[in-house]
Amino acid sequence: MALGIAAVGLIAIFGLLPIGAETNRNAASQTATSNILASIAADMRATPNALTTSGVYHVTFGTPQTLYFDDLGSFAPALTSTSKYRVDIAYPANSGLTRAPTYVKLIVTWPAQADPASAPGKVQLFAAFDRH
């Protein structure tokens, strides 16, 4: 009888292990993407107004572009075999006023090879920069 109860308990625990592993993987990916977004935004914010390209990620203000990142946070301008995250950088229109901020929409999707419209993982950030 005790063996049967122990067997039922172990089956339940073993059934939960894959769910726990997947949850852990998703949390790690979301943390990594948040760090990537924060790093890109900081790079853009630190770019002097006189320059049009950021220093670390070579983001050109006003020009939509895509960057790719691997598990270690290294970036590349093109998809590689180690790319895990895709970052699309877009510039929504602003009010058009002389001192209007530069709006930036950063969207991270994973896996990097997936179509961004249907990627299973997605995090986005909207930022405004005073480039005057």
Protein Blocks (a to p, Z undefined) as FASTA:
>chain_A
ZZmmmmmmmmmmmmmmmmmmmmmmmmmmmmmmmmmmmmmmmmmmmpcfkbcbdfklopae
hiacdddddfkopacfbdcfklmbdcdddddddehpaklccdddddddddfkbcfklgfb
dcdddddddfZZ
